[in-house]
Amino acid sequence: MGVAVSDGSGQEFEVRLGAPGHGGFIVGRHEGRVVFVRHGLPGELVRARVTEDRGGSFCRADAVEIIEASPDRVPATCPVSGPGGAGCCDFSFATPAAQRALKATVVEEQLRRLAKIEREVTVEPIAGDPGEVTGGWRTRVRLVVDAAGHAGVHRYRSTEVIADLRCPQPVAGALDGVADRLWTPGADLVVAIDGDGVRHIVELAETPASGPAGRPETPRGASRGRGQRPGRRRESSPPVADERGAIRDRAASRKSAMNAPREECVVEGSGRVVEYVAGRRWELSATGFWQAHRGAAQCYSDLIAEWSGLAPGGSGWDLYAGVGVFAARLAEQVGQTGSVTGIESARSAVADGTAALGDLPWLELRSDRVERWARSAAGRPDVVVLDPPRAGAGKDVVAAVGDADPRRIVHIGCDPAAFARDLGLYLDAGYHLAELRAFDAFPATHHVECVALLDR
């Protein structure tokens, strides 16, 4: 038994770990309570130290000593995310194959629990990635700046900044020199390596209306632009269902901070990234949304083209379209006698996509909220593609898609729980799950990208 603390934090005890849970932890049980343990693997006997205990049926803990190790354990590849560290790499201490197996187990459990789907899932490396290493894949990095001006990452489940940039996720050269200079305290940094290999660094500092930092001095050689809302977030740690009430205020404050207006300073590069998918070129804001994994956009685009079933003269919708990467593939398939509509709420993304796709006049990208547009959309598309934010499409959007009665639906999701809930709604609307693939688009983390094909 460990030393008791009034709120449970700091208590230590031995616990045998069971199955993985959704969120980057392994589930254990101690004295009748569930313990969500990070830094452990199924079957291991660990000494766990409680990190958060709000009472009730569960607490959180870190595995601070491995007493009986899993054969899947290897030396951790990320020095930043150990016990008490950052939340960047949940499973850097497991073999790549073991990481994918953990994610597959979680997807299977969420499908079973939320959609009543019994299905064996295999998590694959992104096409072109051999899946043997778990670093050097991320082309987009968002950092935070501490009060002393040092760039870093947040400590797990905390706003505290760890000024350590040794996480192995970014592609080579992405963070070179970033730790060697001072930045505006309280700012965020967006670092992007684009398809031409050019690095762009954009500092997003709080404006007088959004925070105490005020209008920062423009760094020498930097250009200043209007504050923008960041690209849609797809990788924040998801809450477990029975703790949502306890962390609602914290989640709301983080969301408010993420969406607050920011003063944008381009420190390196042009701030306009160039990207290529299926032989096409896009130019977009470095702070806009693009898939984090260097091969993800091409991988998903190819799969959508394979699954769409479109022929010349057909029609399709691309909902949550971004700059139109998937809409472009659909438009190429239907040709001049067909039609494709893409819906995206970010006007800047629609403008960038429209500029890139001028040779496809039968493709229309429209700026609107998917929830609003879908309620009044007319016509019956042959296929609907959806790539919603991590919260999922939700019942209203799924109902509107079902009412449109497409022959096929391709649904993409980066959160297994939200993905499973949406799939359950499609099944209730009379659709059948024809295909499902899962991709390790975020190696060393607990995140996984799932793609489903549904038909009547």
KOLLUM-88216 format. One record per residue (C-alpha): x, y negated, z; residue number from 0. Coordinates in nm, 2 decimals, always signed. Layout:
% residues N
{{X; Y; Z}; NUM}
...
This chain:
% residues 456
{{+0.00; +0.00; +0.00}; 0}
{{+0.12; -0.35; -0.07}; 1}
{{+0.11; -0.65; +0.15}; 2}
{{-0.24; -0.80; +0.17}; 3}
{{-0.29; -1.16; +0.05}; 4}
{{-0.60; -1.36; +0.11}; 5}
{{-0.71; -1.36; -0.26}; 6}
{{-0.53; -1.04; -0.35}; 7}
{{-0.26; -1.21; -0.57}; 8}
{{+0.09; -1.08; -0.50}; 9}
{{-0.03; -0.75; -0.36}; 10}
{{+0.17; -0.45; -0.50}; 11}
{{+0.07; -0.09; -0.53}; 12}
{{+0.13; +0.22; -0.75}; 13}
{{-0.13; +0.30; -1.01}; 14}
{{-0.16; +0.56; -1.29}; 15}
{{-0.26; +0.39; -1.61}; 16}
{{-0.54; +0.52; -1.83}; 17}
{{-0.68; +0.39; -2.16}; 18}
{{-0.60; +0.06; -2.33}; 19}
{{-0.86; -0.22; -2.29}; 20}
{{-0.95; -0.50; -2.53}; 21}
{{-0.72; -0.79; -2.45}; 22}
{{-0.37; -0.64; -2.43}; 23}
{{-0.39; -0.45; -2.10}; 24}
{{-0.41; -0.09; -1.98}; 25}
{{-0.69; +0.01; -1.74}; 26}
{{-0.61; +0.16; -1.41}; 27}
{{-0.81; +0.21; -1.09}; 28}
{{-0.70; +0.14; -0.73}; 29}
{{-0.91; +0.18; -0.42}; 30}
{{-1.23; +0.19; -0.62}; 31}
{{-1.16; -0.12; -0.83}; 32}
{{-1.06; -0.16; -1.19}; 33}
{{-0.72; -0.30; -1.25}; 34}
{{-0.63; -0.46; -1.59}; 35}
{{-0.25; -0.41; -1.61}; 36}
{{-0.03; -0.58; -1.86}; 37}
{{+0.32; -0.45; -1.96}; 38}
{{+0.22; -0.08; -1.91}; 39}
{{+0.13; +0.21; -2.14}; 40}
{{-0.13; +0.48; -2.11}; 41}
{{-0.02; +0.76; -1.88}; 42}
{{+0.25; +0.57; -1.70}; 43}
{{+0.29; +0.55; -1.33}; 44}
{{+0.38; +0.19; -1.25}; 45}
{{+0.42; -0.05; -0.96}; 46}
{{+0.16; -0.32; -1.03}; 47}
{{+0.16; -0.67; -0.88}; 48}
{{-0.17; -0.85; -0.87}; 49}
{{-0.16; -1.18; -1.06}; 50}
{{-0.53; -1.28; -1.04}; 51}
{{-0.80; -1.16; -0.81}; 52}
{{-1.13; -1.34; -0.80}; 53}
{{-1.30; -1.06; -0.61}; 54}
{{-1.57; -0.84; -0.76}; 55}
{{-1.51; -0.52; -0.94}; 56}
{{-1.17; -0.59; -1.10}; 57}
{{-0.84; -0.77; -1.08}; 58}
{{-0.55; -0.84; -1.31}; 59}
{{-0.19; -0.73; -1.25}; 60}
{{+0.15; -0.70; -1.41}; 61}
{{+0.35; -0.37; -1.42}; 62}
{{+0.67; -0.49; -1.25}; 63}
{{+0.83; -0.15; -1.22}; 64}
{{+0.79; +0.16; -1.44}; 65}
{{+0.81; +0.46; -1.22}; 66}
{{+0.72; +0.73; -1.48}; 67}
{{+0.77; +0.60; -1.84}; 68}
{{+0.57; +0.69; -2.15}; 69}
{{+0.77; +0.85; -2.43}; 70}
{{+0.64; +0.56; -2.64}; 71}
{{+0.83; +0.30; -2.43}; 72}
{{+1.13; +0.13; -2.59}; 73}
{{+1.33; -0.18; -2.47}; 74}
{{+1.12; -0.49; -2.51}; 75}
{{+1.19; -0.69; -2.82}; 76}
{{+1.05; -1.01; -2.68}; 77}
{{+1.23; -1.17; -2.39}; 78}
{{+0.96; -1.43; -2.34}; 79}
{{+0.66; -1.22; -2.27}; 80}
{{+0.75; -1.00; -1.98}; 81}
{{+0.58; -1.00; -1.63}; 82}
{{+0.51; -1.36; -1.54}; 83}
{{+0.60; -1.48; -1.89}; 84}
{{+0.42; -1.59; -2.21}; 85}
{{+0.12; -1.41; -2.37}; 86}
{{+0.28; -1.39; -2.72}; 87}
{{+0.38; -1.02; -2.74}; 88}
{{+0.16; -0.78; -2.55}; 89}
{{+0.32; -0.46; -2.66}; 90}
{{+0.68; -0.54; -2.76}; 91}
{{+0.80; -0.26; -2.53}; 92}
{{+0.62; +0.01; -2.73}; 93}
{{+0.72; +0.17; -3.06}; 94}
{{+0.55; +0.02; -3.37}; 95}
{{+0.35; +0.34; -3.42}; 96}
{{+0.24; +0.34; -3.06}; 97}
{{+0.13; -0.02; -3.08}; 98}
{{-0.09; +0.07; -3.38}; 99}
{{-0.24; +0.37; -3.20}; 100}
{{-0.33; +0.15; -2.90}; 101}
{{-0.51; -0.09; -3.13}; 102}
{{-0.69; +0.19; -3.31}; 103}
{{-0.82; +0.32; -2.97}; 104}
{{-0.95; -0.02; -2.88}; 105}
{{-1.13; -0.07; -3.22}; 106}
{{-1.29; +0.28; -3.19}; 107}
{{-1.41; +0.20; -2.84}; 108}
{{-1.56; -0.13; -2.94}; 109}
{{-1.74; +0.02; -3.24}; 110}
{{-1.87; +0.30; -3.02}; 111}
{{-1.99; +0.07; -2.74}; 112}
{{-2.12; -0.23; -2.94}; 113}
{{-2.23; -0.09; -3.27}; 114}
{{-2.30; +0.28; -3.18}; 115}
{{-2.05; +0.38; -3.46}; 116}
{{-1.84; +0.69; -3.41}; 117}
{{-1.55; +0.66; -3.64}; 118}
{{-1.18; +0.75; -3.63}; 119}
{{-0.97; +0.44; -3.70}; 120}
{{-0.62; +0.42; -3.83}; 121}
{{-0.44; +0.09; -3.80}; 122}
{{-0.21; +0.03; -4.10}; 123}
{{+0.08; -0.20; -4.15}; 124}
{{+0.00; -0.49; -4.38}; 125}
{{+0.07; -0.39; -4.74}; 126}
{{+0.44; -0.44; -4.82}; 127}
{{+0.54; -0.42; -4.45}; 128}
{{+0.71; -0.09; -4.37}; 129}
{{+0.58; -0.11; -4.02}; 130}
{{+0.91; -0.02; -3.86}; 131}
{{+0.98; -0.35; -3.69}; 132}
{{+0.75; -0.59; -3.51}; 133}
{{+0.93; -0.92; -3.57}; 134}
{{+0.99; -1.17; -3.85}; 135}
{{+0.63; -1.17; -3.98}; 136}
{{+0.48; -1.50; -3.86}; 137}
{{+0.49; -1.80; -4.10}; 138}
{{+0.27; -2.03; -3.88}; 139}
{{+0.37; -2.12; -3.53}; 140}
{{+0.20; -2.36; -3.29}; 141}
{{+0.41; -2.48; -3.00}; 142}
{{+0.34; -2.70; -2.70}; 143}
{{+0.57; -2.97; -2.56}; 144}
{{+0.63; -3.00; -2.18}; 145}
{{+0.66; -3.32; -1.98}; 146}
{{+1.03; -3.34; -2.04}; 147}
{{+0.99; -3.32; -2.42}; 148}
{{+1.09; -2.96; -2.47}; 149}
{{+0.90; -2.73; -2.71}; 150}
{{+0.78; -2.40; -2.58}; 151}
{{+0.48; -2.17; -2.53}; 152}
{{+0.22; -2.13; -2.26}; 153}
{{+0.26; -1.90; -1.98}; 154}
{{+0.00; -1.62; -2.00}; 155}
{{-0.34; -1.75; -1.88}; 156}
{{-0.19; -2.08; -1.78}; 157}
{{-0.13; -2.43; -1.92}; 158}
{{+0.23; -2.42; -1.79}; 159}
{{+0.48; -2.45; -2.06}; 160}
{{+0.78; -2.21; -2.09}; 161}
{{+1.05; -2.38; -2.29}; 162}
{{+1.19; -2.06; -2.44}; 163}
{{+1.16; -2.00; -2.82}; 164}
{{+1.32; -1.66; -2.84}; 165}
{{+0.99; -1.47; -2.94}; 166}
{{+1.08; -1.26; -3.24}; 167}
{{+0.75; -1.31; -3.43}; 168}
{{+0.84; -1.60; -3.65}; 169}
{{+1.01; -1.55; -3.99}; 170}
{{+1.38; -1.61; -4.00}; 171}
{{+1.47; -1.98; -3.97}; 172}
{{+1.13; -2.10; -3.87}; 173}
{{+1.24; -2.24; -3.53}; 174}
{{+1.60; -2.32; -3.60}; 175}
{{+1.70; -2.64; -3.42}; 176}
{{+1.35; -2.69; -3.27}; 177}
{{+1.48; -2.63; -2.91}; 178}
{{+1.78; -2.87; -2.97}; 179}
{{+1.58; -3.19; -2.98}; 180}
{{+1.32; -3.37; -2.77}; 181}
{{+0.96; -3.42; -2.88}; 182}
{{+0.67; -3.63; -2.76}; 183}
{{+0.56; -3.50; -2.42}; 184}
{{+0.21; -3.34; -2.43}; 185}
{{+0.22; -3.30; -2.81}; 186}
{{+0.17; -2.98; -3.01}; 187}
{{+0.41; -2.88; -3.29}; 188}
{{+0.29; -2.70; -3.60}; 189}
{{+0.58; -2.52; -3.78}; 190}
{{+0.51; -2.36; -4.12}; 191}
{{+0.73; -2.18; -4.37}; 192}
{{+0.55; -2.19; -4.70}; 193}
{{+0.55; -1.97; -5.01}; 194}
{{+0.85; -2.15; -5.15}; 195}
{{+1.05; -2.10; -4.83}; 196}
{{+1.02; -2.47; -4.73}; 197}
{{+0.98; -2.55; -4.36}; 198}
{{+0.73; -2.81; -4.25}; 199}
{{+0.71; -2.94; -3.89}; 200}
{{+0.42; -3.16; -3.79}; 201}
{{+0.39; -3.31; -3.45}; 202}
{{+0.03; -3.36; -3.32}; 203}
{{+0.04; -3.61; -3.03}; 204}
{{-0.25; -3.71; -2.82}; 205}
{{-0.41; -4.04; -2.92}; 206}
{{-0.51; -4.30; -2.67}; 207}
{{-0.87; -4.17; -2.69}; 208}
{{-0.78; -3.81; -2.62}; 209}
{{-0.51; -3.82; -2.36}; 210}
{{-0.26; -4.02; -2.15}; 211}
{{+0.03; -4.00; -2.39}; 212}
{{-0.08; -4.28; -2.60}; 213}
{{+0.04; -4.36; -2.95}; 214}
{{+0.39; -4.21; -2.98}; 215}
{{+0.68; -4.38; -3.15}; 216}
{{+0.72; -4.23; -3.50}; 217}
{{+1.04; -4.02; -3.51}; 218}
{{+1.30; -4.15; -3.76}; 219}
{{+1.23; -4.00; -4.10}; 220}
{{+0.88; -3.89; -4.01}; 221}
{{+0.56; -4.00; -4.17}; 222}
{{+0.24; -4.06; -3.98}; 223}
{{-0.11; -3.96; -4.09}; 224}
{{-0.46; -3.94; -3.95}; 225}
{{-0.52; -3.70; -3.67}; 226}
{{-0.67; -3.38; -3.79}; 227}
{{-0.84; -3.10; -3.61}; 228}
{{-0.62; -2.79; -3.62}; 229}
{{-0.69; -2.49; -3.84}; 230}
{{-0.95; -2.24; -3.70}; 231}
{{-0.81; -2.04; -3.42}; 232}
{{-0.80; -1.66; -3.46}; 233}
{{-0.56; -1.53; -3.20}; 234}
{{-0.66; -1.66; -2.86}; 235}
{{-0.69; -1.40; -2.59}; 236}
{{-1.05; -1.28; -2.57}; 237}
{{-1.23; -1.26; -2.24}; 238}
{{-1.36; -0.94; -2.10}; 239}
{{-1.74; -0.94; -2.09}; 240}
{{-1.78; -0.92; -1.71}; 241}
{{-1.54; -1.21; -1.64}; 242}
{{-1.68; -1.46; -1.88}; 243}
{{-1.85; -1.66; -1.62}; 244}
{{-1.54; -1.69; -1.41}; 245}
{{-1.33; -1.84; -1.69}; 246}
{{-1.59; -2.04; -1.88}; 247}
{{-1.47; -2.38; -1.75}; 248}
{{-1.11; -2.30; -1.84}; 249}
{{-1.21; -2.18; -2.19}; 250}
{{-1.42; -2.50; -2.24}; 251}
{{-1.13; -2.73; -2.14}; 252}
{{-0.89; -2.54; -2.37}; 253}
{{-1.13; -2.57; -2.66}; 254}
{{-1.18; -2.94; -2.60}; 255}
{{-0.81; -2.99; -2.59}; 256}
{{-0.76; -2.80; -2.92}; 257}
{{-1.03; -3.00; -3.10}; 258}
{{-0.94; -3.34; -2.96}; 259}
{{-0.82; -3.60; -3.22}; 260}
{{-0.44; -3.60; -3.26}; 261}
{{-0.20; -3.83; -3.42}; 262}
{{-0.01; -3.65; -3.69}; 263}
{{+0.36; -3.71; -3.76}; 264}
{{+0.53; -3.51; -4.04}; 265}
{{+0.88; -3.46; -3.90}; 266}
{{+1.02; -3.22; -4.16}; 267}
{{+0.90; -3.12; -4.51}; 268}
{{+0.61; -3.29; -4.67}; 269}
{{+0.34; -3.16; -4.45}; 270}
{{+0.18; -3.00; -4.76}; 271}
{{+0.25; -2.63; -4.78}; 272}
{{+0.26; -2.43; -5.10}; 273}
{{+0.12; -2.08; -5.10}; 274}
{{+0.07; -1.81; -5.36}; 275}
{{-0.19; -1.52; -5.38}; 276}
{{-0.25; -1.30; -5.68}; 277}
{{-0.05; -1.53; -5.91}; 278}
{{-0.24; -1.85; -5.80}; 279}
{{-0.09; -2.15; -5.63}; 280}
{{-0.24; -2.35; -5.35}; 281}
{{-0.13; -2.67; -5.18}; 282}
{{-0.28; -2.74; -4.84}; 283}
{{-0.21; -2.92; -4.52}; 284}
{{+0.05; -2.75; -4.29}; 285}
{{-0.20; -2.79; -4.01}; 286}
{{-0.48; -2.62; -4.20}; 287}
{{-0.58; -2.25; -4.18}; 288}
{{-0.37; -1.99; -4.35}; 289}
{{-0.31; -1.63; -4.26}; 290}
{{-0.03; -1.60; -4.00}; 291}
{{+0.13; -1.28; -4.14}; 292}
{{+0.33; -1.35; -4.45}; 293}
{{+0.16; -1.07; -4.64}; 294}
{{-0.19; -1.08; -4.50}; 295}
{{-0.36; -1.31; -4.76}; 296}
{{-0.24; -1.10; -5.05}; 297}
{{-0.34; -0.78; -4.87}; 298}
{{-0.69; -0.89; -4.79}; 299}
{{-0.74; -1.05; -5.13}; 300}
{{-0.65; -0.72; -5.31}; 301}
{{-0.88; -0.52; -5.09}; 302}
{{-1.17; -0.76; -5.15}; 303}
{{-1.11; -0.73; -5.53}; 304}
{{-1.11; -0.35; -5.50}; 305}
{{-1.43; -0.34; -5.29}; 306}
{{-1.64; -0.61; -5.45}; 307}
{{-1.78; -0.40; -5.73}; 308}
{{-1.82; -0.72; -5.94}; 309}
{{-1.85; -0.71; -6.31}; 310}
{{-1.85; -0.99; -6.57}; 311}
{{-2.17; -1.20; -6.52}; 312}
{{-2.20; -1.11; -6.16}; 313}
{{-2.23; -1.34; -5.86}; 314}
{{-2.08; -1.37; -5.51}; 315}
{{-2.06; -1.58; -5.20}; 316}
{{-1.75; -1.64; -4.99}; 317}
{{-1.85; -1.76; -4.65}; 318}
{{-1.59; -1.93; -4.42}; 319}
{{-1.40; -1.97; -4.75}; 320}
{{-1.10; -2.19; -4.64}; 321}
{{-0.92; -2.30; -4.96}; 322}
{{-1.10; -2.03; -5.16}; 323}
{{-0.84; -1.75; -5.17}; 324}
{{-1.11; -1.48; -5.18}; 325}
{{-1.36; -1.68; -5.38}; 326}
{{-1.09; -1.71; -5.65}; 327}
{{-1.06; -1.33; -5.68}; 328}
{{-1.44; -1.30; -5.71}; 329}
{{-1.45; -1.57; -5.97}; 330}
{{-1.19; -1.40; -6.18}; 331}
{{-1.39; -1.08; -6.17}; 332}
{{-1.73; -1.23; -6.28}; 333}
{{-1.58; -1.46; -6.55}; 334}
{{-1.74; -1.75; -6.72}; 335}
{{-2.08; -1.59; -6.73}; 336}
{{-2.09; -1.54; -6.36}; 337}
{{-2.11; -1.76; -6.05}; 338}
{{-1.94; -1.78; -5.71}; 339}
{{-2.01; -2.01; -5.42}; 340}
{{-1.77; -2.07; -5.14}; 341}
{{-1.88; -2.23; -4.81}; 342}
{{-1.63; -2.39; -4.57}; 343}
{{-1.69; -2.65; -4.29}; 344}
{{-1.34; -2.81; -4.32}; 345}
{{-1.36; -3.08; -4.59}; 346}
{{-0.99; -3.10; -4.63}; 347}
{{-0.98; -2.73; -4.71}; 348}
{{-1.26; -2.76; -4.97}; 349}
{{-1.07; -3.05; -5.13}; 350}
{{-0.75; -2.85; -5.14}; 351}
{{-0.93; -2.55; -5.28}; 352}
{{-1.11; -2.74; -5.54}; 353}
{{-0.79; -2.89; -5.66}; 354}
{{-0.62; -2.55; -5.69}; 355}
{{-0.91; -2.38; -5.87}; 356}
{{-1.00; -2.63; -6.14}; 357}
{{-0.97; -2.37; -6.41}; 358}
{{-1.26; -2.18; -6.26}; 359}
{{-1.56; -2.41; -6.32}; 360}
{{-1.81; -2.13; -6.24}; 361}
{{-1.67; -2.13; -5.88}; 362}
{{-1.81; -2.40; -5.65}; 363}
{{-1.66; -2.47; -5.31}; 364}
{{-1.89; -2.66; -5.09}; 365}
{{-1.83; -2.83; -4.75}; 366}
{{-2.10; -2.72; -4.51}; 367}
{{-2.15; -2.52; -4.19}; 368}
{{-2.21; -2.16; -4.29}; 369}
{{-2.48; -2.13; -4.03}; 370}
{{-2.67; -2.42; -4.18}; 371}
{{-2.61; -2.34; -4.55}; 372}
{{-2.70; -1.97; -4.52}; 373}
{{-3.05; -2.05; -4.38}; 374}
{{-3.15; -2.22; -4.70}; 375}
{{-2.94; -2.04; -4.96}; 376}
{{-3.13; -1.92; -5.27}; 377}
{{-3.06; -1.63; -5.50}; 378}
{{-2.94; -1.28; -5.45}; 379}
{{-2.56; -1.24; -5.48}; 380}
{{-2.41; -0.91; -5.58}; 381}
{{-2.15; -0.94; -5.30}; 382}
{{-2.10; -1.15; -4.99}; 383}
{{-1.75; -1.19; -4.84}; 384}
{{-1.73; -1.32; -4.48}; 385}
{{-1.41; -1.40; -4.29}; 386}
{{-1.54; -1.58; -3.98}; 387}
{{-1.34; -1.72; -3.68}; 388}
{{-1.27; -1.47; -3.40}; 389}
{{-1.61; -1.53; -3.24}; 390}
{{-1.77; -1.35; -3.54}; 391}
{{-2.05; -1.45; -3.77}; 392}
{{-2.33; -1.39; -3.52}; 393}
{{-2.69; -1.29; -3.56}; 394}
{{-2.82; -1.60; -3.75}; 395}
{{-2.56; -1.57; -4.02}; 396}
{{-2.58; -1.19; -4.05}; 397}
{{-2.96; -1.22; -4.07}; 398}
{{-2.94; -1.48; -4.35}; 399}
{{-2.69; -1.26; -4.54}; 400}
{{-2.93; -0.96; -4.49}; 401}
{{-3.22; -1.17; -4.62}; 402}
{{-3.02; -1.25; -4.93}; 403}
{{-3.00; -0.87; -5.00}; 404}
{{-2.66; -0.84; -5.16}; 405}
{{-2.56; -0.50; -5.29}; 406}
{{-2.23; -0.52; -5.10}; 407}
{{-2.09; -0.70; -4.80}; 408}
{{-1.72; -0.73; -4.72}; 409}
{{-1.68; -0.85; -4.36}; 410}
{{-1.34; -0.94; -4.21}; 411}
{{-1.28; -0.98; -3.83}; 412}
{{-0.98; -1.04; -3.61}; 413}
{{-1.15; -0.96; -3.28}; 414}
{{-1.27; -0.60; -3.24}; 415}
{{-1.56; -0.68; -3.01}; 416}
{{-1.70; -0.96; -3.23}; 417}
{{-1.64; -0.74; -3.54}; 418}
{{-1.83; -0.45; -3.39}; 419}
{{-2.12; -0.67; -3.28}; 420}
{{-2.15; -0.81; -3.63}; 421}
{{-2.14; -0.45; -3.78}; 422}
{{-2.42; -0.35; -3.55}; 423}
{{-2.63; -0.63; -3.68}; 424}
{{-2.57; -0.53; -4.04}; 425}
{{-2.67; -0.17; -3.95}; 426}
{{-2.99; -0.30; -3.79}; 427}
{{-3.06; -0.49; -4.11}; 428}
{{-3.05; -0.17; -4.31}; 429}
{{-2.69; -0.17; -4.43}; 430}
{{-2.46; +0.13; -4.42}; 431}
{{-2.09; +0.13; -4.33}; 432}
{{-1.92; +0.26; -4.64}; 433}
{{-1.55; +0.19; -4.57}; 434}
{{-1.35; +0.05; -4.28}; 435}
{{-0.98; -0.04; -4.27}; 436}
{{-0.78; -0.19; -3.99}; 437}
{{-0.45; -0.38; -4.04}; 438}
{{-0.16; -0.46; -3.80}; 439}
{{-0.16; -0.82; -3.90}; 440}
{{-0.01; -0.93; -3.57}; 441}
{{+0.26; -0.68; -3.47}; 442}
{{+0.37; -0.66; -3.11}; 443}
{{+0.04; -0.83; -3.00}; 444}
{{-0.29; -0.68; -2.91}; 445}
{{-0.46; -0.84; -3.21}; 446}
{{-0.58; -0.64; -3.51}; 447}
{{-0.76; -0.73; -3.83}; 448}
{{-1.05; -0.52; -3.94}; 449}
{{-1.22; -0.51; -4.28}; 450}
{{-1.56; -0.34; -4.35}; 451}
{{-1.75; -0.26; -4.67}; 452}
{{-2.12; -0.23; -4.62}; 453}
{{-2.38; -0.14; -4.88}; 454}
{{-2.75; -0.04; -4.89}; 455}
